[in-house]
């Protein structure tokens, strides 16, 4: 359906006043080898990280920026052909880079990761 479009992976903070970032503000994004396909009370133990997509610099009041060259997702503005993911289920993990980093947002309030379609 969207295979002819461009997609963009973004991470936003700022629309919800309870969202915040501390420390370096850097995070690495990964796909997961076992994406959730339904709600679950538990999650498998262990590291389920698959492919590293790149590193983002999280902005407490706006859109994160990709660190150029940090991974295959770190293209200009995080854009890629939607045909790469069309019809697939993907899960991911956002991992703060430093030991003292926190990135917090409430799902469904407008903040956090999104895939935009152009």
Phi, psi and omega in degrees: 000318181251014188297338179268000183264168170263140175246159178219125175270119182233161174224118184245145169225153173124336181282337179248121184295347178274351178281146179200165176222138175229164179081217184290334184077007180264143177216147174258140179251136181229150164278166180243151180277350181220074181294143177293133178252356179201165175298147182213145177279340182225171180222142180301144178281161178100173182275116180256016180291140179246259185268131172286128180266332181147183182245139177242151171257109185281132178257126182296341184228046179166208184271136176292153175248146178279139172279113183306134176079005183277354178168175184294338177277348186273049175279181179302116179060018178072021182273147179203161178293129179299338180299339180292335184233355184305130177078006182253158171255124180236141171241164180210173177223137178249119188240115175302144185280317184269166180287337184246027183263143172223133173231118187230135175208159177257121180302141177086001181256008178100342179264163177107194183281146178211155169246118178264145180245130179244000000 
